[in-house]
Amino acid sequence: MPDIADDDAIVPTKEMAAILTQAGFKTSKSTLNKLRVSGGGPEYIKWNRAVAYRVGTAKAWAKSRARTLRSTSDDRKAAAA
């Protein structure tokens, strides 16, 4: 597996899921596949039929989805807004 710190590395879906999980953003290969179809996932690269992700771009996507909360009521307030 490529070094998690190498943001320019380009890796296939399975490895990207492992890198995101190792970075603290638990993500499965099937989640990345689903988000690629429905939208909302990290940018990806397609070469013929092969799909790959740039590590830095996917880590930035994961960080942008993370939230900092102080209590469970904060989470409910955010969902209601």
C-alpha positions as CSV (number, residue, x, y, z in Angstrom):
1,M,0.0,0.0,0.0
2,P,1.3,3.5,-0.8
3,D,2.4,5.8,2.0
4,I,-0.6,7.5,3.5
5,A,1.4,10.8,3.5
6,D,2.0,10.7,-0.3
7,D,-0.9,12.9,-1.4
8,D,0.1,12.6,-5.1
9,A,-0.2,8.8,-5.2
10,I,-2.9,7.4,-7.4
11,V,-4.5,4.2,-6.0
12,P,-7.4,1.9,-6.9
13,T,-10.7,1.9,-4.9
14,K,-9.8,-0.9,-2.5
15,E,-6.5,0.7,-1.5
16,M,-8.2,4.1,-1.2
17,A,-10.7,2.7,1.2
18,A,-7.9,1.2,3.3
19,I,-5.9,4.5,3.3
20,L,-9.0,6.6,4.4
21,T,-9.7,4.0,7.1
22,Q,-6.0,4.2,8.2
23,A,-6.3,8.0,8.3
24,G,-9.2,7.7,10.7
25,F,-12.1,8.0,8.2
26,K,-13.6,4.5,8.2
27,T,-14.6,3.9,4.6
28,S,-15.3,0.7,2.6
29,K,-14.7,-0.1,-1.0
30,S,-18.5,-0.5,-1.5
31,T,-19.1,3.0,0.0
32,L,-16.7,4.5,-2.5
33,N,-18.4,2.6,-5.3
34,K,-21.8,3.7,-4.3
35,L,-20.8,7.3,-3.9
36,R,-19.1,7.2,-7.4
37,V,-22.5,6.2,-8.9
38,S,-24.8,8.4,-6.8
39,G,-22.5,11.4,-6.3
40,G,-21.1,13.0,-3.3
41,G,-17.8,11.0,-3.1
42,P,-14.3,12.1,-3.8
43,E,-13.1,13.0,-7.3
44,Y,-11.8,10.0,-9.2
45,I,-9.7,9.2,-12.2
46,K,-11.0,6.8,-14.9
47,W,-8.6,5.2,-17.4
48,N,-10.5,3.0,-19.8
49,R,-12.5,0.8,-17.2
50,A,-10.1,1.3,-14.3
51,V,-11.0,3.7,-11.5
52,A,-8.5,5.3,-9.2
53,Y,-8.3,8.1,-6.6
54,R,-5.6,10.7,-5.9
55,V,-4.8,10.2,-2.1
56,G,-4.7,13.9,-1.3
57,T,-8.0,14.7,-3.0
58,A,-9.8,11.8,-1.3
59,K,-8.3,12.7,2.2
60,A,-9.4,16.4,1.7
61,W,-12.9,15.1,0.8
62,A,-13.1,13.0,3.9
63,K,-11.9,15.9,6.1
64,S,-14.6,18.1,4.6
65,R,-17.3,15.7,5.7
66,A,-16.1,15.4,9.3
67,R,-17.9,17.4,11.9
68,T,-16.8,18.4,15.4
69,L,-19.6,18.2,18.0
70,R,-19.8,18.9,21.7
71,S,-22.9,16.7,22.4
72,T,-25.4,14.5,20.7
73,S,-27.9,17.4,20.7
74,D,-25.5,19.3,18.5
75,D,-25.8,16.5,15.9
76,R,-29.6,16.7,16.0
77,K,-29.6,20.5,15.6
78,A,-27.4,20.2,12.6
79,A,-29.6,17.5,11.0
80,A,-32.7,19.7,11.6
81,A,-31.2,22.8,9.9
